[in-house]
């Protein structure tokens, strides 16, 4: 599983990355968490608000910092 | 059912599992509303009891007045914020930036400026994602001026500003603020559109290939309520220190600055008060939560409404950090035009209210 965090490197984006790592750890998933900071790359996903969460190439959430528990649920869906 | 419950812990957005969830949700919301109302109704009594009986202060004295003001206004404003941010968080799940963009794409100016300003109020927006939003709008055919109407209205008329104005200053001035703020967003955007400044958009913006992988998640009622919770955590969690500090400063002004002391400096007589208020406001970066309690106290001490309104709008709508972010997509002449036009709009509002009120 590949999880990407899209965002230009702001505080909110870092927070989302941390929450995501915590969620992956809690679920014991074999997943790679990558931060994408290049604006061209971010825009190629078609999102309009950062930070965003992409799982295996699919945008699952954008524009919010959600807590680890919500990310866990999202990853299990 | 049981398994869903054990997994839910901190209430993650699992899909609704039938009717049981919705009953629970309705019950929880009703209980929350009842607790909220109960608390809201006892704040005044609590403040009086704390000031007079516990601390033994005379609320007609200086310290007493300041303390009672603080212990009454702070919980009141925080409770109002909690409720409004929660409700707005739910409402905003119906207005995503993607949907707003689709509504604005190819829209003609004038009508487009009005619609963009109105959508700016309800669409979730954070100045930190101004760049992807700007690119997303402009590259999908939203006219530049219409995009600006959105970018001006979104930060200026936000739920935090409206709650604080309503709670501390009153409904009349809240309506004036929202009405004039919308007008500035509509007219400034329209003017920027007329000036044909498209060539001052950074050229790399047009090379960006925008994907279409828009998120297409079906939201359940429960998801939307959770979004309200996330908004509360996000927004109230961030602004509460400003509320405390702002109201503390306001309380100090209430108790210690003599009536009418500011009539000379911030009064309606001084013609330079309005431009000065706007100029001071631009580099001042505070959110509405910090500035409005101070504004309210200044009004009580004889400052003119127009000057104060101009100051408040300038602080909230024109912020240096946002300009720095926008510089990535806008070249300096366009930034200057944006700041200049909005500043002139704010000044006109200031003079207007100094003249008629």
Interface residues (C-beta under 8 A of the other chain):
Chain A: X8 X10 X12 X39 X40 X42 X43 X44 X45 X46 X47 X48 X49 X50 X57 X58 X59 X60 X61 X62 X63 X64 X65 X66 X67 X69 X70 X72 X73 X74 X76 X77
Chain B: X7 X9 X10 X11 X12 X13 X14 X15 X96 X97 X98 X101 X124 X125 X126 X128 X129 X131 X132 X133 X135 X136 X137 X204 X207 X208 X209 X210 X211 X212 X213 X214 X215 X217 X226 X227 X230 X233 X234 X328
